[in-house]
Structures are given as C-alpha cells and as structure tokens.
Amino acid sequence: ARLKNEDGGRLTLRCTGTGKAAKAEIYVGFAAKTKFKKGTKAVMVSLDGKKAAKWKANVAKDLSALFFDPKAALEPLGGANKMSVELPTAKKSQKVAFDVKGFAEATKALPAPCK
C-alpha cells in the first residue's frame, strides 16, 4: 500500500521476503534526497495531532527514504487518521504529513508472516 502527500512524499507499507523470512516494512520516501542530521536513529511522530512520540527509524543509504520499526508503527498507524513526522535535517527540522485513514485495511491485506 502506498499513500502520497501534497509534497510528493510517499508512505509505503509492504511485505518483503517469503515464509519465515518475510517482514513488514514501513517507510517514508521522498521526491528528492533529504539531508538528514548525521546519526539519525529516531524521529518524532504525531498521530491525529496528539503529543509526538519518538519512533525508531533508519535512513536509507541513498538518503531517499526513512524506515520505521514496523513492530512499533503498525498498530498505532492502524487507528490513526493523520500522521506528522518531524525529520531532523542538517539545517533545521522539516515536517511531513500524511492522511493515513484506511491504513488498518492495508495492514489486513499483508500476508500473515508480515502482520
């Protein structure tokens, strides 16, 4: 499943691998490379305008995406309508937002090993 925002960003949920090696991936992809703050391991995420929480995250080597810990993200996203992510960049923080209504339905479509 893939959701797009106004800025061209993409929030993607997918299942990679097969059988016991299968795992869910949730990531935000960017239209252009983002200069993340060096050593970024977590970001602040707010769901439905509530207080932001720290989520573990890994920056893609080519700086085009930010991967979330699926175990921590799947359940909260399933019950949310809006998601806002504060990205720590080299100069200042940048926010990206997504309408995530219906994310729970996309989660149900994942193969069993990825849920």
N, C-alpha and C positions, 0 to 999 in steps of 0.2 A: 504494500500500500504506500502511496506517496501523496503528501499534501504540499501544496505550494502556497507561498505567501506573496504579498504585494511586491516585495523586493527581489523576487526571483529565487529565494531560498526554498529548499525542499526538505521536508521532514519525512524520512523514509523508515518503514518497518519492513523487514524481510527476514526470511529464514535461509541460512546458509548451511551447506553440508547435508549429509543424509544419515539416517539411522541414529546411532548413539552420538555421532559427531555433529549432529545438527544443533544449531544455536540461533537464537534470535539476535538481530542487530537493529538498533535504533540509532539513527544519526541525522544530523542537520547538514545538508550540503549547500554550498554557496556558489553563486554565479561567478564570483571572482575569488582569487586567493585572499585569505584573510590573514593578516599578520598578527597572530596570537602572541600574547605575552609568553616569553620563554618559560618553559617548565609548567605550563598549564596542565593541571590534573583534575580540576573541578570547575564547575560553573554554577552560578546562581540561577535557579529556575523557579518561576512563579506560575501557579496554575489558578485560573479564574480570579486573578487579582489578589489572591491571598499572599501571606508573607512568603518571601522567597526562601527556598531551601537549597542547600549545597548538594549537587549531584556529581558523582564521579564521571569524568569524561576523558577521552583520549583524542588528541588532534591527529588527523591523518598526516602522513609524511609529506604529502604534496600540498598541505595547508588548505585543501578544498572541502574538508568536512570535519565535523566534531561528533565522535561516537560516544553514546551514553551507555552506562551499565544497564543492560536490559532487565536484570532482576530487580533493580531499584526503580526503573522507569515504567515498565509495562502496566502495573496495577494503577498507579496514580494517573497516568495518561488516560486510562480506560474510563475514568469517571470525570474527566475534565472537558470543558468546552473551549477554553483559551489557554495557550502556553506562551510564556515570555521567557526568553533566555538572555542573560547578560553575559556577553562574550568579553573576556579580558584580552584586549588587544595591546599592541606595542605602545600606542599613544594614549588611548583612553578606552573606557568600556563602550561597547556597542550593544544595542538590544535588537533582538529579532523576535517576532511574534508570529504565532500560527493559530488558526482556528482548528482545534483538534476534536471537535464534536464528531462522533462516529468512530473514533479510534478504537473503542471497545469492539465494535463489529469487525474491524480489520484484524484485531487480535484473535478473534474467534476463528478466522479463516486460516490462521497459521497451522502447519502440521503439528501434531501432538508433541513431538520432542522439543519444539521451539516455544511452547507455551510456558 
